[in-house]
Each structure stands twice: as structure tokens, then as C-alpha cells.
């Protein structure tokens, strides 16, 4: 299930998350200077207010050697929501957010 669409920006990614009947415009902001390899690579924040944080994201590679970004959204229900952002196979420079 596609839960959103993103494009690259000068500093990360920008797009929309569609989940539970809501639409949120968000950006992925890189986190610089991380020494811990398990630390997130991006903060997921509201596009119009970086103080509103929705979660974190990590760069990963699938078993099929396909790069993607793994999202962990802060709980809007009882448990965190996990999603994956893959580059579109049909449109260059666009990304699709998929439910895990």
C-alpha cells in the first residue's frame, strides 16, 4: 500500500504521508555528526514547523540490494508505525512510501 510520495530536496526529502485518513506534509532533515551507527539518519518533521516531529528514518539496503529509507513514526496508535521509502521504478527522482 502506498502511503505517500516524496521528492529529493537540497537537504533531504519532502513529501506527504497519507495514513489513517490524514495527510501530513513533511520533510526529512539529515541528522549530522552521528557517531552511533544505529542512530537515525533523518528527522521526520512537519513541512511548515520543524518543531513538530513525527519520527525518525534510517538509510538501509534490502536483501535484493535496493536502497531505501526506513521510517519509524511516533505512535498515533498503540504502537509505532514502520514504513519504507523506495525510489520509484517508473518516475526518476520520485519516491513512494510503502507500508511495511
Backbone atoms as SQL, in Angstrom:
CREATE TABLE atoms (id INTEGER PRIMARY KEY, chain TEXT, resi INTEGER, resn TEXT, atom TEXT, x REAL, y REAL, z REAL);
INSERT INTO atoms VALUES
  (1, 'A', 1, 'UNK', 'N', 0.839, -1.168, 0.000),
  (2, 'A', 1, 'UNK', 'CA', 0.000, 0.000, 0.000),
  (3, 'A', 1, 'UNK', 'C', 0.892, 1.241, 0.000),
  (4, 'A', 2, 'UNK', 'N', 0.654, 2.145, -0.943),
  (5, 'A', 2, 'UNK', 'CA', 1.409, 3.392, -0.999),
  (6, 'A', 2, 'UNK', 'C', 0.790, 4.377, -0.017),
  (7, 'A', 3, 'UNK', 'N', 1.624, 4.880, 0.897),
  (8, 'A', 3, 'UNK', 'CA', 1.169, 5.779, 1.962),
  (9, 'A', 3, 'UNK', 'C', 1.671, 7.203, 1.769),
  (10, 'A', 4, 'UNK', 'N', 2.346, 7.477, 0.654),
  (11, 'A', 4, 'UNK', 'CA', 2.841, 8.821, 0.433),
  (12, 'A', 4, 'UNK', 'C', 3.778, 8.884, -0.753),
  (13, 'A', 5, 'UNK', 'N', 4.106, 10.104, -1.139),
  (14, 'A', 5, 'UNK', 'CA', 5.031, 10.351, -2.240),
  (15, 'A', 5, 'UNK', 'C', 6.001, 11.448, -1.826),
  (16, 'A', 6, 'UNK', 'N', 7.265, 11.302, -2.253),
  (17, 'A', 6, 'UNK', 'CA', 8.324, 12.230, -1.867),
  (18, 'A', 6, 'UNK', 'C', 9.196, 12.570, -3.062),
  (19, 'A', 7, 'UNK', 'N', 9.894, 13.677, -2.951),
  (20, 'A', 7, 'UNK', 'CA', 10.937, 14.057, -3.901),
  (21, 'A', 7, 'UNK', 'C', 12.162, 14.482, -3.100),
  (22, 'A', 8, 'UNK', 'N', 13.305, 14.483, -3.760),
  (23, 'A', 8, 'UNK', 'CA', 14.523, 14.926, -3.088),
  (24, 'A', 8, 'UNK', 'C', 14.558, 16.448, -3.054),
  (25, 'A', 9, 'UNK', 'N', 15.248, 16.974, -2.050),
  (26, 'A', 9, 'UNK', 'CA', 15.475, 18.408, -1.921),
  (27, 'A', 9, 'UNK', 'C', 16.976, 18.616, -1.746),
  (28, 'A', 10, 'UNK', 'N', 17.394, 19.854, -1.613),
  (29, 'A', 10, 'UNK', 'CA', 18.805, 20.147, -1.391),
  (30, 'A', 10, 'UNK', 'C', 19.304, 19.568, -0.069),
  (31, 'A', 11, 'UNK', 'N', 18.381, 19.384, 0.895),
  (32, 'A', 11, 'UNK', 'CA', 18.797, 18.960, 2.234),
  (33, 'A', 11, 'UNK', 'C', 18.215, 17.627, 2.682),
  (34, 'A', 12, 'UNK', 'N', 17.463, 16.947, 1.844),
  (35, 'A', 12, 'UNK', 'CA', 16.859, 15.678, 2.252),
  (36, 'A', 12, 'UNK', 'C', 15.726, 15.299, 1.329),
  (37, 'A', 13, 'UNK', 'N', 14.524, 15.145, 1.892),
  (38, 'A', 13, 'UNK', 'CA', 13.344, 14.754, 1.126),
  (39, 'A', 13, 'UNK', 'C', 12.151, 15.577, 1.592),
  (40, 'A', 14, 'UNK', 'N', 11.194, 15.747, 0.705),
  (41, 'A', 14, 'UNK', 'CA', 9.969, 16.468, 1.017),
  (42, 'A', 14, 'UNK', 'C', 8.807, 15.690, 0.425),
  (43, 'A', 15, 'UNK', 'N', 7.698, 15.605, 1.166),
  (44, 'A', 15, 'UNK', 'CA', 6.562, 14.887, 0.625),
  (45, 'A', 15, 'UNK', 'C', 5.379, 14.860, 1.563),
  (46, 'A', 16, 'UNK', 'N', 4.503, 13.913, 1.270),
  (47, 'A', 16, 'UNK', 'CA', 3.252, 13.797, 2.003),
  (48, 'A', 16, 'UNK', 'C', 3.084, 12.380, 2.523),
  (49, 'A', 17, 'UNK', 'N', 2.670, 12.273, 3.782),
  (50, 'A', 17, 'UNK', 'CA', 2.308, 10.988, 4.374),
  (51, 'A', 17, 'UNK', 'C', 0.786, 10.941, 4.438),
  (52, 'A', 18, 'UNK', 'N', 0.201, 9.864, 3.896),
  (53, 'A', 18, 'UNK', 'CA', -1.249, 9.650, 3.950),
  (54, 'A', 18, 'UNK', 'C', -1.482, 8.380, 4.775),
  (55, 'A', 19, 'UNK', 'N', -2.050, 8.572, 5.948),
  (56, 'A', 19, 'UNK', 'CA', -2.216, 7.434, 6.851),
  (57, 'A', 19, 'UNK', 'C', -3.405, 7.686, 7.756),
  (58, 'A', 20, 'UNK', 'N', -4.219, 6.688, 7.986),
  (59, 'A', 20, 'UNK', 'CA', -5.381, 6.772, 8.872),
  (60, 'A', 20, 'UNK', 'C', -6.300, 7.928, 8.484),
  (61, 'A', 21, 'UNK', 'N', -6.464, 8.169, 7.170),
  (62, 'A', 21, 'UNK', 'CA', -7.363, 9.206, 6.701),
  (63, 'A', 21, 'UNK', 'C', -6.835, 10.619, 6.827),
  (64, 'A', 22, 'UNK', 'N', -5.583, 10.774, 7.199),
  (65, 'A', 22, 'UNK', 'CA', -4.979, 12.102, 7.341),
  (66, 'A', 22, 'UNK', 'C', -3.881, 12.287, 6.306),
  (67, 'A', 23, 'UNK', 'N', -3.586, 13.540, 5.998),
  (68, 'A', 23, 'UNK', 'CA', -2.491, 13.899, 5.090),
  (69, 'A', 23, 'UNK', 'C', -1.592, 14.885, 5.826),
  (70, 'A', 24, 'UNK', 'N', -0.318, 14.576, 5.867),
  (71, 'A', 24, 'UNK', 'CA', 0.649, 15.454, 6.523),
  (72, 'A', 24, 'UNK', 'C', 1.782, 15.770, 5.552),
  (73, 'A', 25, 'UNK', 'N', 2.059, 17.042, 5.349),
  (74, 'A', 25, 'UNK', 'CA', 3.215, 17.473, 4.565),
  (75, 'A', 25, 'UNK', 'C', 4.418, 17.435, 5.499),
  (76, 'A', 26, 'UNK', 'N', 5.438, 16.665, 5.122),
  (77, 'A', 26, 'UNK', 'CA', 6.609, 16.502, 5.988),
  (78, 'A', 26, 'UNK', 'C', 7.897, 16.657, 5.183),
  (79, 'A', 27, 'UNK', 'N', 8.982, 16.849, 5.912),
  (80, 'A', 27, 'UNK', 'CA', 10.318, 16.844, 5.321),
  (81, 'A', 27, 'UNK', 'C', 11.196, 15.917, 6.150),
  (82, 'A', 28, 'UNK', 'N', 12.171, 15.319, 5.487),
  (83, 'A', 28, 'UNK', 'CA', 13.187, 14.519, 6.159),
  (84, 'A', 28, 'UNK', 'C', 14.437, 15.374, 6.213),
  (85, 'A', 29, 'UNK', 'N', 14.858, 15.722, 7.430),
  (86, 'A', 29, 'UNK', 'CA', 16.043, 16.548, 7.618),
  (87, 'A', 29, 'UNK', 'C', 17.201, 15.670, 8.068),
  (88, 'A', 30, 'UNK', 'N', 18.352, 15.766, 7.386),
  (89, 'A', 30, 'UNK', 'CA', 19.500, 14.948, 7.784),
  (90, 'A', 30, 'UNK', 'C', 19.969, 15.300, 9.197),
  (91, 'A', 31, 'UNK', 'N', 20.402, 14.280, 9.906),
  (92, 'A', 31, 'UNK', 'CA', 20.996, 14.467, 11.237),
  (93, 'A', 31, 'UNK', 'C', 22.499, 14.339, 11.054),
  (94, 'A', 32, 'UNK', 'N', 23.205, 15.407, 11.310),
  (95, 'A', 32, 'UNK', 'CA', 24.660, 15.446, 11.093),
  (96, 'A', 32, 'UNK', 'C', 25.416, 14.991, 12.344),
  (97, 'A', 33, 'UNK', 'N', 26.613, 14.476, 12.132),
  (98, 'A', 33, 'UNK', 'CA', 27.542, 14.181, 13.226),
  (99, 'A', 33, 'UNK', 'C', 27.164, 13.035, 14.127),
  (100, 'A', 34, 'UNK', 'N', 26.495, 12.034, 13.609),
  (101, 'A', 34, 'UNK', 'CA', 26.133, 10.874, 14.422),
  (102, 'A', 34, 'UNK', 'C', 27.313, 9.909, 14.500),
  (103, 'A', 35, 'UNK', 'N', 27.705, 9.543, 15.708),
  (104, 'A', 35, 'UNK', 'CA', 28.781, 8.575, 15.901),
  (105, 'A', 35, 'UNK', 'C', 28.259, 7.147, 16.036),
  (106, 'A', 36, 'UNK', 'N', 27.034, 7.006, 16.448),
  (107, 'A', 36, 'UNK', 'CA', 26.431, 5.703, 16.668),
  (108, 'A', 36, 'UNK', 'C', 25.840, 5.195, 15.350),
  (109, 'A', 37, 'UNK', 'N', 26.269, 4.030, 14.877),
  (110, 'A', 37, 'UNK', 'CA', 25.794, 3.506, 13.589),
  (111, 'A', 37, 'UNK', 'C', 24.313, 3.158, 13.602),
  (112, 'A', 38, 'UNK', 'N', 23.717, 3.001, 14.792),
  (113, 'A', 38, 'UNK', 'CA', 22.295, 2.693, 14.883),
  (114, 'A', 38, 'UNK', 'C', 21.429, 3.948, 14.982),
  (115, 'A', 39, 'UNK', 'N', 22.060, 5.100, 15.082),
  (116, 'A', 39, 'UNK', 'CA', 21.320, 6.364, 15.195),
  (117, 'A', 39, 'UNK', 'C', 20.618, 6.674, 13.876),
  (118, 'A', 40, 'UNK', 'N', 19.480, 7.358, 13.935),
  (119, 'A', 40, 'UNK', 'CA', 18.768, 7.688, 12.700),
  (120, 'A', 40, 'UNK', 'C', 19.568, 8.653, 11.828),
  (121, 'A', 41, 'UNK', 'N', 19.308, 8.581, 10.520),
  (122, 'A', 41, 'UNK', 'CA', 19.961, 9.471, 9.559),
  (123, 'A', 41, 'UNK', 'C', 19.133, 10.724, 9.301),
  (124, 'A', 42, 'UNK', 'N', 17.819, 10.656, 9.582),
  (125, 'A', 42, 'UNK', 'CA', 16.922, 11.780, 9.320),
  (126, 'A', 42, 'UNK', 'C', 15.930, 11.960, 10.464),
  (127, 'A', 43, 'UNK', 'N', 15.496, 13.206, 10.657),
  (128, 'A', 43, 'UNK', 'CA', 14.331, 13.524, 11.479),
  (129, 'A', 43, 'UNK', 'C', 13.167, 13.735, 10.521),
  (130, 'A', 44, 'UNK', 'N', 11.986, 13.242, 10.872),
  (131, 'A', 44, 'UNK', 'CA', 10.779, 13.466, 10.079),
  (132, 'A', 44, 'UNK', 'C', 9.981, 14.547, 10.802),
  (133, 'A', 45, 'UNK', 'N', 9.852, 15.714, 10.156),
  (134, 'A', 45, 'UNK', 'CA', 9.205, 16.856, 10.799),
  (135, 'A', 45, 'UNK', 'C', 8.138, 17.445, 9.880),
  (136, 'A', 46, 'UNK', 'N', 7.238, 18.247, 10.468),
  (137, 'A', 46, 'UNK', 'CA', 6.213, 18.938, 9.690),
  (138, 'A', 46, 'UNK', 'C', 6.884, 19.915, 8.735),
  (139, 'A', 47, 'UNK', 'N', 6.373, 19.987, 7.514),
  (140, 'A', 47, 'UNK', 'CA', 6.964, 20.855, 6.500),
  (141, 'A', 47, 'UNK', 'C', 6.889, 22.332, 6.887),
  (142, 'A', 48, 'UNK', 'N', 5.855, 22.701, 7.635),
  (143, 'A', 48, 'UNK', 'CA', 5.687, 24.113, 7.980),
  (144, 'A', 48, 'UNK', 'C', 6.149, 24.473, 9.392),
  (145, 'A', 49, 'UNK', 'N', 6.633, 23.481, 10.152),
  (146, 'A', 49, 'UNK', 'CA', 7.083, 23.765, 11.519),
  (147, 'A', 49, 'UNK', 'C', 8.005, 22.639, 11.993),
  (148, 'A', 50, 'UNK', 'N', 9.315, 22.860, 11.931),
  (149, 'A', 50, 'UNK', 'CA', 10.290, 21.825, 12.290),
  (150, 'A', 50, 'UNK', 'C', 10.220, 21.413, 13.753),
  (151, 'A', 51, 'UNK', 'N', 9.498, 22.165, 14.572),
  (152, 'A', 51, 'UNK', 'CA', 9.350, 21.787, 15.984),
  (153, 'A', 51, 'UNK', 'C', 8.401, 20.611, 16.153),
  (154, 'A', 52, 'UNK', 'N', 7.572, 20.344, 15.137),
  (155, 'A', 52, 'UNK', 'CA', 6.640, 19.215, 15.198),
  (156, 'A', 52, 'UNK', 'C', 7.319, 18.018, 14.559),
  (157, 'A', 53, 'UNK', 'N', 7.706, 17.070, 15.393),
  (158, 'A', 53, 'UNK', 'CA', 8.446, 15.898, 14.924),
  (159, 'A', 53, 'UNK', 'C', 7.523, 14.685, 14.863),
  (160, 'A', 54, 'UNK', 'N', 7.568, 13.996, 13.707),
  (161, 'A', 54, 'UNK', 'CA', 6.722, 12.824, 13.502),
  (162, 'A', 54, 'UNK', 'C', 7.478, 11.519, 13.708),
  (163, 'A', 55, 'UNK', 'N', 8.807, 11.561, 13.665),
  (164, 'A', 55, 'UNK', 'CA', 9.566, 10.339, 13.837),
  (165, 'A', 55, 'UNK', 'C', 10.978, 10.471, 13.319),
  (166, 'A', 56, 'UNK', 'N', 11.559, 9.318, 12.965),
  (167, 'A', 56, 'UNK', 'CA', 12.950, 9.264, 12.506),
  (168, 'A', 56, 'UNK', 'C', 13.037, 8.284, 11.339),
  (169, 'A', 57, 'UNK', 'N', 14.172, 8.365, 10.602),
  (170, 'A', 57, 'UNK', 'CA', 14.348, 7.481, 9.443),
  (171, 'A', 57, 'UNK', 'C', 15.816, 7.094, 9.292),
  (172, 'A', 58, 'UNK', 'N', 16.031, 5.895, 8.759),
  (173, 'A', 58, 'UNK', 'CA', 17.369, 5.328, 8.581),
  (174, 'A', 58, 'UNK', 'C', 17.568, 4.914, 7.133),
  (175, 'A', 59, 'UNK', 'N', 18.771, 5.143, 6.582),
  (176, 'A', 59, 'UNK', 'CA', 19.125, 4.615, 5.260),
  (177, 'A', 59, 'UNK', 'C', 19.414, 3.120, 5.419),
  (178, 'A', 60, 'UNK', 'N', 18.856, 2.302, 4.523),
  (179, 'A', 60, 'UNK', 'CA', 19.069, 0.857, 4.580),
  (180, 'A', 60, 'UNK', 'C', 19.179, 0.291, 3.168),
  (181, 'A', 61, 'UNK', 'N', 19.582, -0.971, 3.082),
  (182, 'A', 61, 'UNK', 'CA', 19.633, -1.694, 1.816),
  (183, 'A', 61, 'UNK', 'C', 18.903, -3.014, 2.002),
  (184, 'A', 62, 'UNK', 'N', 18.009, -3.325, 1.073),
  (185, 'A', 62, 'UNK', 'CA', 17.231, -4.561, 1.161),
  (186, 'A', 62, 'UNK', 'C', 18.098, -5.765, 0.802),
  (187, 'A', 63, 'UNK', 'N', 17.573, -6.950, 1.040),
  (188, 'A', 63, 'UNK', 'CA', 18.277, -8.186, 0.673),
  (189, 'A', 63, 'UNK', 'C', 18.516, -8.258, -0.831),
  (190, 'A', 64, 'UNK', 'N', 17.659, -7.569, -1.585),
  (191, 'A', 64, 'UNK', 'CA', 17.794, -7.532, -3.044),
  (192, 'A', 64, 'UNK', 'C', 18.755, -6.429, -3.495),
  (193, 'A', 65, 'UNK', 'N', 19.466, -5.821, -2.529),
  (194, 'A', 65, 'UNK', 'CA', 20.449, -4.748, -2.793),
  (195, 'A', 65, 'UNK', 'C', 19.796, -3.465, -3.299),
  (196, 'A', 66, 'UNK', 'N', 18.566, -3.204, -2.892),
  (197, 'A', 66, 'UNK', 'CA', 17.860, -1.979, -3.259),
  (198, 'A', 66, 'UNK', 'C', 17.904, -1.018, -2.075),
  (199, 'A', 67, 'UNK', 'N', 18.429, 0.196, -2.285),
  (200, 'A', 67, 'UNK', 'CA', 18.492, 1.190, -1.223),
  (201, 'A', 67, 'UNK', 'C', 17.097, 1.729, -0.922),
  (202, 'A', 68, 'UNK', 'N', 16.851, 1.990, 0.360),
  (203, 'A', 68, 'UNK', 'CA', 15.588, 2.587, 0.770),
  (204, 'A', 68, 'UNK', 'C', 15.787, 3.316, 2.085),
  (205, 'A', 69, 'UNK', 'N', 14.748, 4.012, 2.534),
  (206, 'A', 69, 'UNK', 'CA', 14.788, 4.705, 3.818),
  (207, 'A', 69, 'UNK', 'C', 13.679, 4.122, 4.683),
  (208, 'A', 70, 'UNK', 'N', 14.045, 3.650, 5.857),
  (209, 'A', 70, 'UNK', 'CA', 13.114, 3.036, 6.792),
  (210, 'A', 70, 'UNK', 'C', 12.580, 4.105, 7.754),
  (211, 'A', 71, 'UNK', 'N', 11.263, 4.280, 7.782),
  (212, 'A', 71, 'UNK', 'CA', 10.610, 5.265, 8.644),
  (213, 'A', 71, 'UNK', 'C', 10.135, 4.592, 9.926),
  (214, 'A', 72, 'UNK', 'N', 10.232, 5.298, 11.026),
  (215, 'A', 72, 'UNK', 'CA', 9.563, 4.913, 12.267),
  (216, 'A', 72, 'UNK', 'C', 8.812, 6.149, 12.726),
  (217, 'A', 73, 'UNK', 'N', 7.483, 6.103, 12.603),
  (218, 'A', 73, 'UNK', 'CA', 6.662, 7.237, 13.001),
  (219, 'A', 73, 'UNK', 'C', 6.290, 7.118, 14.463),
  (220, 'A', 74, 'UNK', 'N', 6.278, 8.259, 15.144),
  (221, 'A', 74, 'UNK', 'CA', 5.855, 8.280, 16.534),
  (222, 'A', 74, 'UNK', 'C', 4.441, 7.734, 16.630),
  (223, 'A', 75, 'UNK', 'N', 4.132, 7.084, 17.733),
  (224, 'A', 75, 'UNK', 'CA', 2.829, 6.424, 17.840),
  (225, 'A', 75, 'UNK', 'C', 1.648, 7.376, 17.686),
  (226, 'A', 76, 'UNK', 'N', 0.797, 7.066, 16.718),
  (227, 'A', 76, 'UNK', 'CA', -0.502, 7.713, 16.603),
  (228, 'A', 76, 'UNK', 'C', -1.568, 6.711, 17.023),
  (229, 'A', 77, 'UNK', 'N', -1.115, 5.478, 17.200),
  (230, 'A', 77, 'UNK', 'CA', -1.936, 4.391, 17.744),
  (231, 'A', 77, 'UNK', 'C', -1.108, 3.761, 18.862),
  (232, 'A', 78, 'UNK', 'N', -1.467, 2.584, 19.289),
  (233, 'A', 78, 'UNK', 'CA', -0.784, 1.965, 20.432),
  (234, 'A', 78, 'UNK', 'C', 0.696, 1.652, 20.182),
  (235, 'A', 79, 'UNK', 'N', 1.074, 1.398, 18.934),
  (236, 'A', 79, 'UNK', 'CA', 2.447, 1.018, 18.604),
  (237, 'A', 79, 'UNK', 'C', 3.003, 1.959, 17.536),
  (238, 'A', 80, 'UNK', 'N', 4.334, 2.096, 17.440),
  (239, 'A', 80, 'UNK', 'CA', 4.915, 2.885, 16.346),
  (240, 'A', 80, 'UNK', 'C', 4.547, 2.292, 14.985),
  (241, 'A', 81, 'UNK', 'N', 4.551, 3.128, 13.959),
  (242, 'A', 81, 'UNK', 'CA', 4.245, 2.706, 12.595),
  (243, 'A', 81, 'UNK', 'C', 5.550, 2.663, 11.812),
  (244, 'A', 82, 'UNK', 'N', 5.802, 1.569, 11.100),
  (245, 'A', 82, 'UNK', 'CA', 7.013, 1.416, 10.300),
  (246, 'A', 82, 'UNK', 'C', 6.653, 1.444, 8.818),
  (247, 'A', 83, 'UNK', 'N', 7.359, 2.285, 8.060),
  (248, 'A', 83, 'UNK', 'CA', 7.134, 2.436, 6.630),
  (249, 'A', 83, 'UNK', 'C', 8.476, 2.427, 5.915),
  (250, 'A', 84, 'UNK', 'N', 8.453, 2.220, 4.567),
  (251, 'A', 84, 'UNK', 'CA', 9.694, 2.211, 3.786),
  (252, 'A', 84, 'UNK', 'C', 9.536, 3.126, 2.582),
  (253, 'A', 85, 'UNK', 'N', 10.558, 3.954, 2.337),
  (254, 'A', 85, 'UNK', 'CA', 10.565, 4.885, 1.209),
  (255, 'A', 85, 'UNK', 'C', 11.514, 4.367, 0.145),
  (256, 'A', 86, 'UNK', 'N', 10.948, 3.980, -1.023),
  (257, 'A', 86, 'UNK', 'CA', 11.733, 3.453, -2.140),
  (258, 'A', 86, 'UNK', 'C', 11.673, 4.419, -3.304),
  (259, 'A', 87, 'UNK', 'N', 12.760, 4.487, -4.063),
  (260, 'A', 87, 'UNK', 'CA', 12.746, 5.278, -5.289),
  (261, 'A', 87, 'UNK', 'C', 11.772, 4.619, -6.265),
  (262, 'A', 88, 'UNK', 'N', 10.986, 5.445, -6.941),
  (263, 'A', 88, 'UNK', 'CA', 10.010, 4.955, -7.915),
  (264, 'A', 88, 'UNK', 'C', 10.720, 4.223, -9.041),
  (265, 'A', 89, 'UNK', 'N', 10.148, 3.113, -9.467),
  (266, 'A', 89, 'UNK', 'CA', 10.713, 2.373, -10.592),
  (267, 'A', 89, 'UNK', 'C', 10.247, 2.937, -11.924),
  (268, 'A', 90, 'UNK', 'N', 9.262, 3.856, -11.893),
  (269, 'A', 90, 'UNK', 'CA', 8.719, 4.399, -13.134),
  (270, 'A', 90, 'UNK', 'C', 9.011, 5.879, -13.343),
  (271, 'A', 91, 'UNK', 'N', 9.201, 6.655, -12.260),
  (272, 'A', 91, 'UNK', 'CA', 9.423, 8.096, -12.386),
  (273, 'A', 91, 'UNK', 'C', 10.733, 8.464, -11.686),
  (274, 'A', 92, 'UNK', 'N', 11.713, 8.908, -12.468),
  (275, 'A', 92, 'UNK', 'CA', 13.016, 9.272, -11.906),
  (276, 'A', 92, 'UNK', 'C', 12.873, 10.441, -10.929),
  (277, 'A', 93, 'UNK', 'N', 13.583, 10.345, -9.812),
  (278, 'A', 93, 'UNK', 'CA', 13.595, 11.416, -8.823),
  (279, 'A', 93, 'UNK', 'C', 12.412, 11.440, -7.884),
  (280, 'A', 94, 'UNK', 'N', 11.483, 10.515, -8.038),
  (281, 'A', 94, 'UNK', 'CA', 10.343, 10.439, -7.130),
  (282, 'A', 94, 'UNK', 'C', 10.431, 9.166, -6.295),
  (283, 'A', 95, 'UNK', 'N', 9.847, 9.220, -5.097),
  (284, 'A', 95, 'UNK', 'CA', 9.909, 8.123, -4.143),
  (285, 'A', 95, 'UNK', 'C', 8.513, 7.797, -3.655),
  (286, 'A', 96, 'UNK', 'N', 8.280, 6.519, -3.344),
  (287, 'A', 96, 'UNK', 'CA', 6.990, 6.059, -2.843),
  (288, 'A', 96, 'UNK', 'C', 7.158, 5.515, -1.436),
  (289, 'A', 97, 'UNK', 'N', 6.288, 5.949, -0.534),
  (290, 'A', 97, 'UNK', 'CA', 6.289, 5.491, 0.841),
  (291, 'A', 97, 'UNK', 'C', 5.345, 4.302, 0.943),
  (292, 'A', 98, 'UNK', 'N', 5.879, 3.158, 1.375),
  (293, 'A', 98, 'UNK', 'CA', 5.106, 1.916, 1.420),
  (294, 'A', 98, 'UNK', 'C', 4.947, 1.417, 2.843),
  (295, 'A', 99, 'UNK', 'N', 3.793, 0.842, 3.129),
  (296, 'A', 99, 'UNK', 'CA', 3.570, 0.208, 4.428),
  (297, 'A', 99, 'UNK', 'C', 4.420, -1.053, 4.492),
  (298, 'A', 100, 'UNK', 'N', 5.041, -1.292, 5.633),
  (299, 'A', 100, 'UNK', 'CA', 5.914, -2.463, 5.799),
  (300, 'A', 100, 'UNK', 'C', 5.112, -3.725, 5.935);
